[in-house]
């Protein structure tokens, strides 16, 4: 369960985008053909769907990796600047941290005393300033490579589900209905994962996840209908 919480962002982000990406192919084909997706055929849906699935999964995984790496580099640069400021201009940093602690409920005297004590450890004080003043957490326990892999795997696993009906049977109007059902099931699964990890109200977690994904899928169908209908 702890690992699920650690990578919940990547699972939800990759999974939701994967579902919407592949269902957009199905819905776009269906919306663009007056006689339904059966005019296109399962093979065409699979070719376009799988090509987009894996291309976008790689893009998403690498994007998450680079984003995490950039966030780590930015944090370390900001922490280093804070450490230098604490070393050379401790009074200004003491005042800044003391004010932050006072906003969080400490009395002025206690806030000042704690801030002064932290000057003996400039890196810790810098991390406290970044965390409590700017809301930025240390990235040492965050692995960009694993983040990218989790995003990629989530994208592929959840994104494949809307294509399953076209793998198992010939394409017809029922295939689209089954793909819609698979898409809703996948989105519901993501909502359940979110609820399990966060402890939010299950109805809120599931309905929000399904609602956002369904809205994106509806837009894909509408665009296909407007362009090709």
Buried (B, 14 or more C-beta within 10 A) or exposed (E): EEEEEBBBEBBBBBBBBBBBBBBBBBBBBBBBBEEBBBEBBBEBBBEBBBEBBBEBBBEBBEEBBEBBBEBBEEBEEBBEEBBEBBEEEBEEBBEBBBBBBBEEEBEEEEBBBBBBEBBEEBEEBBBBBBEBBEEBEBBEEBBBEBBBBBBBBBBBBBBBBBBBBBEEEEBBEBBBEBBBEBBBBBBBBBBBBBBBBEEBEEEEBBEBBBEBBBEBBEEBBBBBBEEEE
